[in-house]
Amino acid sequence: MIRVGGTGLRTRPLRAVLSALGIAIGIAAMTSVVGISSSSQAQLSALLDRLGTNMLTVTPGQTLFGEDASLPKQSVGMIARIDSVETVSATGTVSDTTVRRTDLIPAIETGGISVQAAELDLLETLEADLASGTWLNDATARYPAVVLGSLAAERLGIPRAGPDVQVWLGNRWFTVVGILDPVPLAPEINSSALVGSPVAQQHLGFDGHPTKIYERSSDETVDAVRDALAATANPENPEEVKVSRPSDALAAREAADQAFTGLLVGLGAVALLVGGIGVANTMVISVLERRGEIGLRRALGATKGQIRTQFLAESILLSVLGGVAGALLGAMVTTVYAQSRGWPTVIPLWVLAGSIVATVVIGAVAGLYPSARAARLSPTAALSSP
């Protein structure tokens, strides 16, 4: 029956290709959407494993009267005394201070770059890397030296750090001693100019209050530390402290991607349904055009069941060919896209297996009516039809 069904497809190759194309598009859409989503999730999981999910941030909230609160100057030291805390550091926003490429650029053109006073152990706490230059130390933290975040350096047009590279920060020149690589768990650092706390207090009017504290502890103790952070950072007013986990934002993004993937898979299913209807339409037309063949086979002794099985096998074979082509196309699209983004290529086996099963089901359903209609034709009526 498969051989006979294949013969029916070979005699009408163009129609078979166009009918299988609808199935192929639906399967390719579903395979590529699930594959790209799985590759993205694998990349995100690898990123979280590399960065760790044990970093918490502490920021000031609001007072009872709706005003902006502030963290005590001693909050970093108090958090460091928590037993399970491995490392802690902080940054403080330097208000009314801008950083520009030269002093000729108007102060209003900030480029969205903020100036932050940074603790010396910030690089270790964030587990960040330098793209160029060095990090602040005890000496450079007291002098006009600055480390730029990756986005800040890009906006200022500074590709590298060096003793001859300077920016106009506040009302004086600062030497760019370092440029950071992107920091995924602390995106605000990417658009910041980081200076030492001593020079910020001496020359830029920094009040010494941290505006964001970064803390790391072991994975086993992170929840316990999270419960204790607010009361430790501000014992007098713990309700004015906000504690968050930056990795939760990445997990939320993954959940949003999964929801979006569900929508796209639904669209792929619609395309698959349209392809199934196309196969059914092709098989109905095939029955009408091949009445003479059906009558001849019946006259030569073929039973109704054999005629029904022949056209059902032809429908299933047509759908399976489209499904295999769609699965290969979807896998190729996933591979090309993942490689272009530097992601690992992940195509779940259940997607490929499910694609073949889906095409078999669609082919069987699409061929039920045409095959039953062909089986009902009597030999005399079929042979006498034009």
Buried (B, 14 or more C-beta within 10 A) or exposed (E): BEEBBBEBBEEBEEBBBEBBBBBBBBBBBBBBBBBBBBBBBBBBEEEBEEBBBBBBBBBBBEEEEEEEBBBBEEBBEBBBEBEBBBBBBBBBBBEEBBBBBEEEBEEEEBBEBBBBBBBBBBBBBBBBEBBBBEBBEEEBBBBBBBBBBBBBBBBBEBEEBBEEBBBBBBEEEBBBBBBBEBBBBBBBBBBBBBBBBBBBBEBBEBEEBBBBBBBBBEEEBBEBBBEBBBBBBBEEBBEBBBBEBBBEEBEEEBEEBEEEBEEBBEEBBEBBEEBBEBBBBBBBBBBEEBBEBBBBBBEEEBEBEBBBBBBBBBBBBBBBBBBBBBBBBBBBBBBEBBEEEEBEBBBEEEBBEBBBEBBBEBBBBBBBBBBBBBBEBEBEEBBEEE
